[in-house]
Amino acid sequence: MDGGNQSLVSEFLLLGLCHSWDIQVLLFMILFMIYLMTVSGNIFIMLLIINDSHLHSPMYFLLANLSFVDMWLSSVTTPKMITGLLRENQTICFGGCMCQILFVHFVGGTEMVILVAMAYDRYVAICKPLHYTTIMNLQKCIGLVVIAWIVGFVHGMSHLVVIAQLPFCGPREIDSFFCDMPLVVKLACMDSYNLDTLMNIDCGFVAVTCFILLLISYAHILVTVHQSSKSGASRALSTCTAHITVVVLFFGPCIFIYVWPISVTWLDKFLAVFYTAITPLLNPDIYSLRNKEIKDGMKRFKSYYYGFQG
């Protein structure tokens, strides 16, 4: 065939997380509960922010978008991983594999930029409070979210366009629970070293750039507030700690998997599970449920709900 994808492989075999049936059953129950809590928790945060007028501010607008992205990030790989735990052979068709690669990087790239936008929001709120409402208006917030989705889409498509054209004619086993980009590239019937390096540089550039911007933003916030008042520094530290925790939990596994030159299979699997299943569960708790305004919103929701029932 001339041009196009010369793949002879119609499906890939995912080797999953482990080979022990007892452990697989245990993981199935744990991951199934985690996924249910992730989806329900993020949906609840979105609905709470949408329906509570007290939470109609830039920070919570961005937080609602983060919850939406987290829900989809978990849904790209977790359902397939959960169902695969109860099957002897877990296969995924070529098209399904390409879709996973696209959406993992699409949604992951979007979340990275949204986290940067949230850091920018906190920077303006703490360092330039008198200009906050002017700078962080609705138009600016919508623009930041649109930019996040565009960056994520371009990032995901840049991987898909290249990988979908690779020739896959022999090996089809992927030692993971989803179609992870570096593992799929290695199955191509060609010398993939240079391509693998290039794709990792692409991932690393987005992740490391966003991570550095986040570190600079939060460092500037803490330094600025510390110079103005110690009580203010304490409040800012409390606010930023939750944000920084989310950033480290999200970016740490991404940078290790796609930037770190040494690959350790079991560690990569653990970090991939953490990145795609655990972090989307932790974000509602770290970012939202420990927030006083969110707690007050939950109390208002409870009062309204029971009042409506009465």
Secondary structure, DSSP 8 states (H G I E B T S, - for coil): --SS------EEEE--S-S-HHHHHHHHHHHHHHHHHHHHHHHHHHHHHHH-GGG-SHHHHHHHHHHHHHHHHHHHHHHHHHHHTT-SSEEEEHHHHHHHHHHHHHHHHHHHHHHHHHHHHHHHHHH-GGGHHHHS-HHHHHHHHHHHHHHHHHHHHHHHHHHTTS---S--EESSSS--HHHHHTTSSS--HHHHHHHHHHHHHHHHHHHHHHHHHHHHHHHHHHHH-HHHHHHHHHHHHHHHHHHHHHHHHHHHHHT-S---HHHHHHHHHIIIIIHHHHHIIIIIIT-HHHHHHHHHHHHHHHHHH-
